[in-house]
Amino acid sequence: MKVFYRRPVSPQFSNLPSRPDPASRYPKWVFAIVFLGVAAWAVYHHYEYAPAPPLPPGVMVNEEPTQTALEDGASFEINGYQIKPVAAFSLRARVLGIHFYDSDREAELSPADLALGWGLMSDSSILDHIKITQHDRWYFWKYEEKLPVNDAYIIEHSGNMHLLPASKQVQEVLQAVRENNIISLEGYLVNVADGKGYQWNTSLSRKDTGNHSCEVIWVENLVIEK
C-alpha cells in the first residue's frame, strides 16, 4: 500500500488562494460518460473472452500430436518475413487457455497463443486442481496438492502454441476459440526470420520447457469441435 503525506503549508504562504480542483473544470456528466464507457468495455471483454461451458470429468482427447519432419520444406514470404516449414503437424486438444496479442513483434504474424492439453491434461478432474495462466508468450501452470500427474507428464501433454493463421478463415475461427473448447488443427511447424537477424524458431519436441520450447505453427486448418 502506498501512503501519501501532505506537506504542511508554510506560514508565509498560508494566505494564498488554494489551487482549484482540476475535476471542477469539467461537468459531472463527462465523468459519468467516461465511467460508463469503461464499464461497457469491461463487460464486453468479459463476455467476449469468457470460457466455453465446463466439460465433464474424463479424458476428452486421447490422441498424441502427430509430427512428420520435412526434408526440404520450401520457404515463403509473409509481411516481410521468411516462413520455413520444418515439419508437418496436426493435433486434437483441449483449450486450457487463450491469450491474444497485438503489441509485440510476433503479433504481426501470430495474433494468439493457445495453451493446449491432451491425455490426462484434457480431463476436468485433473485440470480443476491446476492453475493455468498465460502472458508474454509464456504458459504457466501450478498445483499445490498430489495429483495423478507429475511435472514431466504435464510438460509432455500440454504446451503453449503460437498460431500463425494461413488464411482469413482460420483467423476468424481462432478469434472464436475459447477455453474448454476441443479443437483440431493441421499445418506446419515453422521457423521465422526477417533476414536482418530476427529469428523465431519452433520447438520440435513435446518434452522441452523454458525458452524456445513453444511450437510456432502455420495453421492451414482449424476446427472447433465442441
C-alpha positions in Angstrom: 0.0 0.0 0.0 1.3 3.5 -0.8 0.7 6.3 1.7 0.9 9.9 0.6 1.7 12.6 3.0 0.6 16.2 2.5 3.3 18.7 3.5 2.2 21.5 5.9 1.7 24.9 4.4 4.4 27.4 5.3 3.1 30.4 7.3 4.3 32.9 4.6 2.1 31.2 2.0 -0.9 30.4 4.2 -2.9 33.4 2.8 -2.5 32.4 -0.8 -5.7 31.2 -2.6 -5.8 27.4 -2.9 -5.5 25.9 -6.4 -8.8 24.9 -7.9 -9.6 21.2 -8.0 -9.0 20.0 -11.6 -12.1 18.0 -11.5 -14.2 21.2 -11.1 -13.3 22.2 -14.6 -15.5 19.5 -16.1 -19.2 18.9 -15.7 -20.2 15.8 -13.9 -21.8 14.3 -17.0 -18.3 14.0 -18.6 -17.1 11.7 -15.7 -20.4 9.7 -16.0 -19.7 9.1 -19.7 -16.2 8.0 -19.0 -17.3 5.7 -16.2 -20.0 4.1 -18.4 -17.5 3.7 -21.3 -15.0 1.9 -19.1 -17.8 -0.3 -17.6 -19.1 -1.2 -21.0 -15.6 -2.1 -22.2 -15.0 -4.4 -19.2 -18.4 -6.2 -19.7 -17.7 -6.6 -23.4 -14.3 -8.2 -22.9 -15.6 -10.4 -20.1 -18.2 -12.0 -22.3 -16.2 -11.9 -25.5 -13.4 -14.0 -23.9 -15.5 -15.9 -21.4 -14.7 -19.6 -21.3 -16.9 -22.1 -23.0 -19.1 -24.2 -20.7 -17.1 -26.6 -18.4 -16.5 -30.1 -19.7 -17.5 -33.2 -17.7 -14.8 -35.3 -16.0 -12.9 -37.7 -18.1 -10.2 -37.6 -20.8 -11.5 -35.6 -23.8 -8.6 -36.2 -26.1 -6.7 -39.5 -26.2 -4.6 -38.8 -29.3 -1.0 -37.6 -29.2 0.0 -34.8 -31.7 1.5 -36.1 -34.9 4.6 -34.6 -36.5 6.5 -35.5 -39.7 9.8 -34.0 -40.5 10.2 -32.3 -43.9 13.4 -32.9 -45.7 13.2 -29.7 -47.7 10.2 -27.5 -47.0 10.0 -24.6 -49.4 10.2 -21.2 -47.7 7.7 -18.4 -48.4 7.4 -14.8 -47.5 4.6 -13.1 -45.5 4.7 -9.5 -44.4 8.5 -9.3 -44.9 9.2 -12.5 -43.0 10.6 -15.7 -44.4 8.5 -18.7 -43.2 10.3 -22.0 -43.3 8.2 -25.2 -42.7 10.3 -27.8 -40.9 7.6 -30.4 -40.0 4.0 -31.3 -40.9 2.0 -31.1 -37.7 -1.5 -31.9 -36.5 -3.3 -32.4 -33.2 -6.6 -32.6 -31.3 -6.5 -30.9 -27.9 -8.5 -29.2 -25.2 -8.0 -25.5 -24.9 -6.6 -24.7 -21.5 -6.2 -21.0 -22.2 -6.1 -18.5 -25.0 -4.2 -15.2 -25.0 -4.5 -12.6 -27.7 -1.6 -10.3 -28.6 -1.5 -7.1 -30.6 1.6 -5.1 -29.5 4.6 -7.4 -29.7 6.5 -8.1 -32.9 5.2 -11.6 -33.1 1.7 -10.3 -33.3 2.4 -9.3 -36.9 2.1 -13.0 -37.7 0.6 -14.6 -34.7 -2.4 -12.9 -33.0 -2.9 -15.5 -30.3 -1.3 -18.3 -28.3 -3.3 -21.4 -27.3 -2.4 -23.4 -24.2 -3.4 -26.9 -25.2 -3.7 -30.2 -23.4 -4.3 -33.8 -24.3 -4.4 -37.1 -22.4 -5.0 -36.5 -18.7 -4.4 -32.8 -19.4 -7.8 -32.8 -21.1 -9.5 -34.2 -18.0 -11.5 -31.8 -15.9 -11.0 -33.9 -12.8 -7.2 -33.1 -13.2 -7.5 -29.6 -14.6 -9.8 -28.4 -11.8 -6.7 -28.7 -9.5 -4.2 -26.9 -11.7 -4.0 -23.1 -12.1 -3.1 -22.1 -15.6 -2.1 -18.6 -16.8 -0.6 -17.1 -19.9 1.3 -13.9 -20.6 4.3 -12.6 -22.6 4.0 -15.6 -24.9 4.5 -18.0 -22.0 2.2 -20.6 -20.4 2.4 -21.2 -16.7 0.8 -23.9 -14.5 0.8 -24.5 -10.8 -0.7 -27.1 -8.4 -0.5 -27.5 -4.7 -1.7 -31.0 -4.0 -0.8 -34.5 -5.0 -2.3 -35.4 -8.4 -2.2 -38.4 -10.7 0.1 -36.5 -13.0 3.6 -35.1 -12.3 5.6 -32.3 -13.8 7.1 -34.4 -16.6 3.6 -35.6 -17.6 2.2 -32.1 -17.7 5.2 -30.9 -19.8 4.8 -33.8 -22.3 1.0 -33.5 -22.6 0.4 -29.8 -22.8 2.0 -26.8 -24.5 1.8 -23.1 -25.3 1.5 -22.9 -29.1 1.9 -19.8 -31.2 -0.6 -19.8 -34.0 0.0 -18.2 -37.4 -3.2 -18.2 -39.4 -2.7 -19.2 -43.0 -6.0 -17.6 -44.1 -8.7 -15.1 -43.1 -11.0 -18.1 -42.5 -8.5 -19.6 -40.0 -8.1 -16.3 -38.3 -11.9 -15.9 -37.8 -12.1 -19.4 -36.3 -9.1 -18.5 -34.0 -11.0 -15.4 -32.8 -13.9 -17.7 -31.8 -11.8 -20.2 -29.8 -12.4 -20.2 -26.1 -11.1 -22.0 -23.0 -12.6 -25.5 -22.7 -13.2 -25.9 -26.4 -12.0 -29.1 -28.1 -10.1 -28.1 -31.2 -8.2 -29.8 -34.1 -5.7 -28.2 -36.3 -3.4 -29.0 -39.2 -0.4 -27.2 -40.6 3.3 -26.9 -40.2 5.9 -26.2 -37.6 7.9 -23.3 -38.9 10.9 -21.1 -38.3 10.5 -17.4 -38.9 13.3 -14.9 -39.9 13.4 -11.4 -41.4 16.8 -11.6 -43.0 18.1 -8.9 -40.6 18.9 -11.0 -37.6 15.5 -11.6 -36.2 14.6 -15.3 -35.7 11.6 -17.1 -34.2 12.1 -20.8 -34.3 9.7 -23.6 -33.4 10.2 -26.3 -30.9 10.2 -29.8 -32.4 9.7 -31.7 -29.1 6.9 -32.1 -26.6 9.4 -32.7 -23.8 11.2 -29.4 -23.6 10.4 -26.5 -21.3 11.7 -22.9 -20.9 12.9 -20.6 -23.7 12.2 -21.8 -27.2 10.0 -24.7 -26.1 6.8 -23.4 -27.8 5.6 -24.6 -31.1 5.3 -22.0 -33.9 2.5 -23.3 -36.1 1.5 -22.2 -39.6 -2.2 -23.2 -39.3 -3.9 -24.2 -42.5 -7.0 -25.8 -40.9 -8.6 -25.1 -37.5 -11.8 -26.6 -36.3 -13.7 -26.0 -33.1 -15.2 -29.5 -32.4 -17.1 -28.6 -29.2 
